[in-house]
Amino acid sequence: MDVRRTIGWNLRRLRVDRGLSQERLALEAEIDRSYVGRVERGRENVTVATLEAFAKALSVGVSELFAEIDPKDVRPQSLRSGRKT
């Protein structure tokens, strides 16, 4: 798995674990929502400043976004659609 996909996988895993929508994460990190989706799909080269913003919004260290993925792991599930309270 390449680094962009690793970052995207971890970003999605952390976001879903915290029950945040892409929109809420984008709002907290002051980043465009569509950009969050592209990062999660491994389609964007992310800057250090963006990694820092994601980590801060998720209350984790930047290194968490680089955690190795076990090939047996299943892609994190999506949150239930619809408005969140």
C-alpha positions in Angstrom: 0.0 0.0 0.0 1.4 3.4 -0.9 1.7 6.3 1.6 -1.2 8.2 0.2 -3.5 5.2 0.6 -2.1 4.5 4.1 -2.9 8.1 5.2 -6.3 7.9 3.6 -7.1 4.6 5.3 -6.0 5.8 8.7 -7.8 9.1 8.3 -11.1 7.3 7.5 -10.5 4.8 10.4 -9.9 7.6 12.9 -12.8 9.7 11.6 -15.3 6.8 11.7 -14.0 5.7 15.2 -14.8 9.2 16.5 -18.2 9.2 14.8 -17.3 12.2 12.6 -18.7 12.8 9.1 -16.4 14.0 6.4 -18.2 17.3 6.6 -17.6 17.7 10.4 -14.0 16.7 10.1 -13.5 19.2 7.2 -15.2 21.9 9.4 -13.0 21.2 12.4 -9.8 21.1 10.3 -10.9 24.1 8.2 -10.5 22.1 5.0 -12.9 21.5 2.1 -15.1 18.5 2.5 -14.5 17.1 -1.0 -10.8 17.3 -0.3 -11.3 15.1 2.8 -12.9 12.5 0.6 -10.1 12.6 -2.0 -7.5 12.1 0.8 -9.4 9.2 2.2 -9.4 7.6 -1.2 -5.7 8.1 -1.5 -6.0 10.5 -4.5 -4.3 13.6 -2.9 -0.7 14.4 -2.0 -1.3 15.9 1.5 0.9 18.8 2.9 2.4 18.7 6.3 0.1 21.5 7.3 -3.0 19.5 6.2 -1.8 16.4 8.1 -1.3 18.6 11.2 -4.9 20.0 10.8 -6.4 16.5 10.5 -4.4 15.3 13.5 -5.5 18.2 15.6 -9.1 17.8 14.6 -9.0 14.1 15.5 -6.9 14.7 18.7 -4.1 12.4 17.6 -0.5 12.7 16.8 0.4 13.1 13.1 2.2 9.7 13.3 -1.2 8.0 13.7 -1.9 8.9 10.1 1.1 6.9 9.0 0.3 3.7 11.0 1.0 0.5 9.0 -2.1 -1.3 7.7 -2.5 -5.0 8.3 -3.3 -6.5 4.9 -6.1 -8.6 6.7 -7.8 -5.4 7.9 -11.2 -4.6 6.4 -11.8 -1.1 5.1 -13.5 1.0 7.8 -17.2 1.1 7.4 -19.0 4.3 6.5 -21.1 6.1 9.0 -24.9 5.8 8.7 -26.1 8.4 6.2 -28.2 11.3 7.3 -27.9 14.2 9.6 -25.8 13.7 12.7 -26.8 15.3 16.0 
